[in-house]
Amino acid sequence: MSANTWWWLAAVLGMAAGVALAVLAQWRHRPALALPAVLPAAVGVVVHAANLTRHAPAQAWVVVLSAVVAALGVVGGSPITTWVLQRTEPPSTTGPTGGILVGSRADGETEILRGGTTIGYLERFAVIGAAAVGRLEIVAAVIAIKGLGRFTELSSAVARERFIIGTLVSLLWAGVCGGLIWRY
């Protein structure tokens, strides 16, 4: 095998390891397990920034690496976003279905922003797909749809903060992974 083939194999295996860590982190409800998944994406960004990219020995390598990077972008964003949110909010604000609790204990708390995990997967899929085909205006539509869809639930300062932080982390992660695909 040529040195070029080894580089592509290492890239695919590194990204696949990141996907495995992200899946494990999500399955075990331990978002910190996904943090090493940032490393292969960061290496990819550095490789591109330094213009160290190597031509693929076959087109199949590009397809496989792109698929693995897309999987890392979609799956890895959830535990990474959860990890960041856990550092920015008190643990008592999360309800039983992953939404946030608003209101006082005397009034009875209401859980809002439910479904964020599913919405996050879909938004990252859309952003990565938009970047992969070079249609970045789709990202603006995703952000607009998400903001309009959640508008009525954002009356609480806690809800607004969680929404903004979660959306930015999720979109940033998807943008990095989508940018790696778009580069090929």
Phi and psi in degrees as a GROMACS rama.xvg file:
@    title "Ramachandran Plot"
@    xaxis  label "Phi"
@    yaxis  label "Psi"
@TYPE xy
-76.4562  163.273  SER-2
-62.0396  -36.0807  ALA-3
-62.2215  -41.976  ASN-4
-64  -38.4933  THR-5
-62.7014  -39.5915  TRP-6
-61.5333  -44.8386  TRP-7
-66.925  -39.8557  TRP-8
-62.6086  -43.5618  LEU-9
-61.7079  -40.5002  ALA-10
-63.6512  -45.1717  ALA-11
-63.5254  -46.4044  VAL-12
-66.272  -38.2532  LEU-13
-63.3965  -44.9402  GLY-14
-67.0131  -39.5192  MET-15
-63.6348  -38.0608  ALA-16
-63.1546  -38.4216  ALA-17
-62.1755  -41.2692  GLY-18
-62.8634  -44.8812  VAL-19
-60.6885  -43.2354  ALA-20
-63.834  -40.4518  LEU-21
-65.0056  -41.7964  ALA-22
-63.9691  -44.1773  VAL-23
-61.8755  -43.0345  LEU-24
-61.6933  -41.3762  ALA-25
-69.7305  -42.2495  GLN-26
-66.4537  -39.318  TRP-27
-89.9362  -0.781972  ARG-28
56.6867  40.3355  HIS-29
-129.357  83.016  ARG-30
-57.9029  -25.8105  PRO-31
-63.8646  -22.7128  ALA-32
-64.0067  -21.6514  LEU-33
-86.2745  -9.73087  ALA-34
-58.3679  -38.4999  LEU-35
-62.9337  -16.6965  PRO-36
-67.1407  -17.5247  ALA-37
-69.1172  -30.2667  VAL-38
-59.3515  -51.4611  LEU-39
-63.2849  -33.6105  PRO-40
-67.6192  -40.7306  ALA-41
-64.4096  -40.959  ALA-42
-61.8257  -41.6027  VAL-43
-60.4957  -40.897  GLY-44
-65.5035  -43.8366  VAL-45
-63.6954  -42.2514  VAL-46
-60.0445  -44.041  VAL-47
-68.5612  -41.8863  HIS-48
-64.0685  -35.2391  ALA-49
-87.1771  1.12498  ALA-50
56.7833  43.6048  ASN-51
-97.9125  12.3775  LEU-52
-61.0533  147.72  THR-53
-116.029  145.29  ARG-54
-70.342  139.847  HIS-55
-69.9527  138.13  ALA-56
-65.0795  -24.2247  PRO-57
-153.168  152.945  ALA-58
-59.8956  -28.2934  GLN-59
-59.3274  -33.6738  ALA-60
-62.8461  -40.1935  TRP-61
-64.7555  -43.5771  VAL-62
-63.3934  -47.1444  VAL-63
-64.2605  -47.2653  VAL-64
-63.0907  -41.0833  LEU-65
-61.7745  -42.0137  SER-66
-64.1383  -41.0289  ALA-67
-69.5581  -39.7789  VAL-68
-64.0538  -41.043  VAL-69
-62.5192  -42.4973  ALA-70
-62.389  -42.129  ALA-71
-62.6666  -40.2582  LEU-72
-64.9166  -43.2406  GLY-73
-74.0407  -50.8221  VAL-74
-77.7311  -40.0658  VAL-75
-69.8835  -23.7021  GLY-76
-65.3187  -31.3199  GLY-77
-67.5083  -54.965  SER-78
-67.2691  -30.8046  PRO-79
-68.0125  -42.6588  ILE-80
-63.776  -42.9023  THR-81
-60.0966  -43.3458  THR-82
-60.6688  -45.0305  TRP-83
-64.5026  -44.058  VAL-84
-63.2245  -35.1573  LEU-85
-64.6727  -24.8068  GLN-86
-88.2078  -9.73287  ARG-87
-112.656  -0.890048  THR-88
-141.267  155.165  GLU-89
-67.9267  143.098  PRO-90
-61.0849  -24.0301  PRO-91
-73.3722  -7.5244  SER-92
-83.0903  -7.76271  THR-93
-94.9966  129.584  THR-94
-89.1918  -179.046  GLY-95
-65.4769  -23.5459  PRO-96
-105.677  16.6975  THR-97
89.5338  -5.52838  GLY-98
-78.244  -178.343  GLY-99
-107.406  150.971  ILE-100
-96.7447  132.388  LEU-101
-127.871  157.377  VAL-102
101.16  169.53  GLY-103
-93.0103  160.85  SER-104
-63.6794  -35.4153  ARG-105
-65.007  -38.2536  ALA-106
-79.8355  -16.2317  ASP-107
89.0373  127.322  GLY-108
-82.9456  148.224  GLU-109
-113.103  135.577  THR-110
-94.6274  126.572  GLU-111
-126.641  172.508  ILE-112
59.2023  37.3741  LEU-113
-72.6925  157.4  ARG-114
82.7502  8.23086  GLY-115
-61.8908  -33.8618  GLY-116
-64.3833  -48.0521  THR-117
-64.5837  -43.5506  THR-118
-61.9708  -39.2948  ILE-119
-61.6979  -44.4956  GLY-120
-59.1244  -44.7559  TYR-121
-66.6722  -41.1366  LEU-122
-67.2737  -39.6427  GLU-123
-67.0792  -38.3043  ARG-124
-60.8732  -44.7418  PHE-125
-66.5165  -42.1561  ALA-126
-67.2431  -43.9081  VAL-127
-65.0346  -42.4082  ILE-128
-62.1704  -41.482  GLY-129
-63.338  -42.3869  ALA-130
-67.151  -38.7577  ALA-131
-63.5869  -33.409  ALA-132
-98.4225  2.90337  VAL-133
73.742  25.4079  GLY-134
-113.693  74.6032  ARG-135
-71.1278  -14.3757  LEU-136
-65.0114  -21.3334  GLU-137
-63.7417  -32.7666  ILE-138
-61.0001  -42.1505  VAL-139
-61.497  -39.636  ALA-140
-66.0146  -40.1488  ALA-141
-61.5149  -46.0291  VAL-142
-63.1822  -42.9469  ILE-143
-63.8054  -45.6783  ALA-144
-61.9942  -43.2759  ILE-145
-64.497  -44.4172  LYS-146
-64.2818  -43.9794  GLY-147
-66.6723  -37.8685  LEU-148
-66.9034  -29.8933  GLY-149
-100.159  -1.82401  ARG-150
-50.8656  -45.4688  PHE-151
-69.864  -20.0305  THR-152
-92.6331  2.34373  GLU-153
-102.041  27.7086  LEU-154
-76.9881  -24.2802  SER-155
-86.2372  139.313  SER-156
-61.6109  -37.4854  ALA-157
-64.4764  -41.9468  VAL-158
-64.6505  -43.3444  ALA-159
-61.5559  -45.0789  ARG-160
-62.7938  -46.8546  GLU-161
-63.3298  -41.2123  ARG-162
-61.7379  -47.3275  PHE-163
-66.1708  -48.894  ILE-164
-62.5903  -49.2657  ILE-165
-60.4976  -43.1175  GLY-166
-65.5132  -44.1521  THR-167
-65.6376  -42.7454  LEU-168
-63.7553  -46.2317  VAL-169
-61.4624  -46.1431  SER-170
-69.5531  -36.1653  LEU-171
-63.7614  -45.3198  LEU-172
-61.5893  -46.5567  TRP-173
-63.9587  -37.2971  ALA-174
-64.8194  -41.2592  GLY-175
-62.9654  -48.8426  VAL-176
-66.0794  -41.4777  CYS-177
-63.2422  -37.2512  GLY-178
-64.5075  -35.0017  GLY-179
-65.0501  -37.4817  LEU-180
-71.1446  -44.5415  ILE-181
-60.3807  -31.6573  TRP-182
-63.0249  -30.0134  ARG-183
